[in-house]
Amino acid sequence: MLLLNVNQLSLCVFQSFQGSQGRAYLFNSVVNVGCGPAEERVLLTGLHAVADIYCENCKTTLGWKYVY
């Protein structure tokens, strides 16, 4: 589980986003996060190019990001 403190939430662009697996957050930038290879996925809004993101320390997948 990813825990966010008040300072981290202040960097959040959008807090009311609903992903397919529950509540989600959109950020402009993050630290200590790695990025997997880009791939096309069918999301709720159609086909998008995305890449998984993961914690650099423990390698746990945290979510994904759009790839432009």
Contacts in CASP RR format, 6 or more apart in sequence:
PFRMAT RR
TARGET T0000
AUTHOR 0000-0000-0000
METHOD contacts of the structure
MODEL  1
MLLLNVNQLSLCVFQSFQGSQGRAYLFNSVVNVGCGPAEERVLLTGLHAV
ADIYCENCKTTLGWKYVY
2 62 0 8 1.000
4 12 0 8 1.000
4 25 0 8 1.000
9 15 0 8 1.000
9 25 0 8 1.000
11 27 0 8 1.000
11 28 0 8 1.000
11 29 0 8 1.000
12 25 0 8 1.000
12 26 0 8 1.000
12 27 0 8 1.000
13 26 0 8 1.000
13 27 0 8 1.000
13 28 0 8 1.000
14 25 0 8 1.000
14 26 0 8 1.000
15 25 0 8 1.000
17 23 0 8 1.000
17 24 0 8 1.000
17 25 0 8 1.000
17 26 0 8 1.000
18 24 0 8 1.000
19 44 0 8 1.000
20 43 0 8 1.000
20 44 0 8 1.000
30 53 0 8 1.000
32 55 0 8 1.000
32 56 0 8 1.000
32 57 0 8 1.000
33 53 0 8 1.000
33 54 0 8 1.000
33 55 0 8 1.000
33 56 0 8 1.000
33 62 0 8 1.000
34 53 0 8 1.000
34 54 0 8 1.000
34 55 0 8 1.000
34 56 0 8 1.000
35 51 0 8 1.000
35 52 0 8 1.000
35 53 0 8 1.000
35 54 0 8 1.000
35 65 0 8 1.000
36 51 0 8 1.000
36 52 0 8 1.000
36 53 0 8 1.000
36 54 0 8 1.000
37 51 0 8 1.000
38 49 0 8 1.000
38 50 0 8 1.000
38 51 0 8 1.000
38 67 0 8 1.000
39 49 0 8 1.000
39 50 0 8 1.000
39 51 0 8 1.000
40 47 0 8 1.000
40 48 0 8 1.000
40 49 0 8 1.000
40 50 0 8 1.000
41 47 0 8 1.000
41 48 0 8 1.000
41 50 0 8 1.000
41 64 0 8 1.000
43 50 0 8 1.000
48 66 0 8 1.000
49 66 0 8 1.000
49 67 0 8 1.000
49 68 0 8 1.000
50 64 0 8 1.000
50 65 0 8 1.000
50 66 0 8 1.000
50 67 0 8 1.000
51 64 0 8 1.000
51 65 0 8 1.000
51 67 0 8 1.000
52 61 0 8 1.000
52 63 0 8 1.000
52 64 0 8 1.000
53 61 0 8 1.000
53 62 0 8 1.000
53 63 0 8 1.000
53 64 0 8 1.000
53 65 0 8 1.000
54 60 0 8 1.000
54 61 0 8 1.000
54 62 0 8 1.000
54 63 0 8 1.000
55 62 0 8 1.000
END
